Amino acid sequence: MEHDYTLYPIIPFIYNELDLFARLEFEFALEEDSRLLESYYELMSGYNFLPKVTFSPSKSTLDKVLAYSTSAV
């Protein structure tokens, strides 16, 4: 079965959000399609320049949420 891949699956592939079957199928497509591989490399280089951010609330925010949750009951 032949697929016409667009840029859409590249993003979930980069973020490891594809299931195993879709990932294997996409890896095969990367080997077969040089334009898709080029697009992947372009997006991957942009991804590597993005800051690696983790989001976590401050302790005071957590304390306020916990205090509200106990007072609302």
FENGI-V610217 format. One record per residue. N is the residue number from 0. RES is the residue in three letters. SS is DSSP state (hx for helix, st for strand, lp for the rest). PSI is psi in radians with two decimals (* if undefined). OMEGA is omega in radians with two decimals (* if undefined). Layout:
n->N res->RES ss->SS psi->PSI omega->OMEGA
n->N res->RES ss->SS psi->PSI omega->OMEGA
//
This chain:
n->0 res->MET ss->lp psi->2.24 omega->-3.10
n->1 res->GLU ss->lp psi->2.39 omega->-3.14
n->2 res->HIS ss->lp psi->2.60 omega->3.02
n->3 res->ASP ss->lp psi->1.76 omega->-3.08
n->4 res->TYR ss->lp psi->2.47 omega->3.04
n->5 res->THR ss->lp psi->-3.02 omega->3.14
n->6 res->LEU ss->lp psi->-0.34 omega->-3.06
n->7 res->TYR ss->hx psi->-0.86 omega->-3.08
n->8 res->PRO ss->hx psi->-0.23 omega->-3.12
n->9 res->ILE ss->hx psi->-0.72 omega->-3.10
n->10 res->ILE ss->hx psi->-0.91 omega->3.08
n->11 res->PRO ss->hx psi->-0.55 omega->3.11
n->12 res->PHE ss->hx psi->-0.78 omega->3.14
n->13 res->ILE ss->hx psi->-0.68 omega->-3.10
n->14 res->TYR ss->lp psi->0.20 omega->3.12
n->15 res->ASN ss->lp psi->0.77 omega->-3.11
n->16 res->GLU ss->lp psi->0.13 omega->3.11
n->17 res->LEU ss->lp psi->2.55 omega->3.04
n->18 res->ASP ss->lp psi->2.96 omega->-3.02
n->19 res->LEU ss->hx psi->-0.81 omega->-3.11
n->20 res->PHE ss->hx psi->-0.81 omega->-3.13
n->21 res->ALA ss->hx psi->-0.65 omega->3.13
n->22 res->ARG ss->hx psi->-0.82 omega->3.13
n->23 res->LEU ss->hx psi->-0.71 omega->3.13
n->24 res->GLU ss->hx psi->-0.72 omega->-3.14
n->25 res->PHE ss->hx psi->-0.67 omega->3.08
n->26 res->GLU ss->hx psi->-0.72 omega->3.09
n->27 res->PHE ss->hx psi->-0.74 omega->3.13
n->28 res->ALA ss->hx psi->-0.65 omega->3.09
n->29 res->LEU ss->hx psi->-0.65 omega->3.12
n->30 res->GLU ss->hx psi->-0.53 omega->-3.04
n->31 res->GLU ss->hx psi->-0.43 omega->-3.00
n->32 res->ASP ss->lp psi->1.86 omega->-3.09
n->33 res->SER ss->hx psi->-0.56 omega->3.10
n->34 res->ARG ss->hx psi->-0.69 omega->3.10
n->35 res->LEU ss->hx psi->-0.72 omega->3.12
n->36 res->LEU ss->hx psi->-0.70 omega->3.11
n->37 res->GLU ss->hx psi->-0.75 omega->3.10
n->38 res->SER ss->hx psi->-0.70 omega->3.11
n->39 res->TYR ss->hx psi->-0.82 omega->-3.14
n->40 res->TYR ss->hx psi->-0.69 omega->3.10
n->41 res->GLU ss->hx psi->-0.84 omega->-3.13
n->42 res->LEU ss->hx psi->-0.63 omega->3.13
n->43 res->MET ss->hx psi->-0.66 omega->3.12
n->44 res->SER ss->hx psi->-0.66 omega->3.05
n->45 res->GLY ss->hx psi->-0.73 omega->3.12
n->46 res->TYR ss->hx psi->-0.69 omega->-3.12
n->47 res->ASN ss->hx psi->-0.39 omega->3.10
n->48 res->PHE ss->hx psi->-0.26 omega->3.13
n->49 res->LEU ss->lp psi->2.50 omega->3.09
n->50 res->PRO ss->lp psi->2.49 omega->3.10
n->51 res->LYS ss->lp psi->1.79 omega->-3.02
n->52 res->VAL ss->lp psi->2.38 omega->2.96
n->53 res->THR ss->lp psi->2.41 omega->-3.10
n->54 res->PHE ss->lp psi->2.22 omega->3.02
n->55 res->SER ss->lp psi->2.41 omega->-3.12
n->56 res->PRO ss->lp psi->2.74 omega->3.10
n->57 res->SER ss->lp psi->2.84 omega->3.14
n->58 res->LYS ss->hx psi->-0.68 omega->-3.14
n->59 res->SER ss->hx psi->-0.63 omega->3.09
n->60 res->THR ss->hx psi->-0.79 omega->3.10
n->61 res->LEU ss->hx psi->-0.73 omega->3.12
n->62 res->ASP ss->hx psi->-0.71 omega->3.14
n->63 res->LYS ss->hx psi->-0.72 omega->3.12
n->64 res->VAL ss->hx psi->-0.78 omega->3.13
n->65 res->LEU ss->hx psi->-0.72 omega->3.12
n->66 res->ALA ss->hx psi->-0.74 omega->3.13
n->67 res->TYR ss->hx psi->-0.71 omega->-3.11
n->68 res->SER ss->hx psi->-0.58 omega->3.10
n->69 res->THR ss->hx psi->-0.55 omega->-3.13
n->70 res->SER ss->hx psi->-0.41 omega->-3.11
n->71 res->ALA ss->lp psi->-0.27 omega->-3.10
n->72 res->VAL ss->lp psi->* omega->*
//
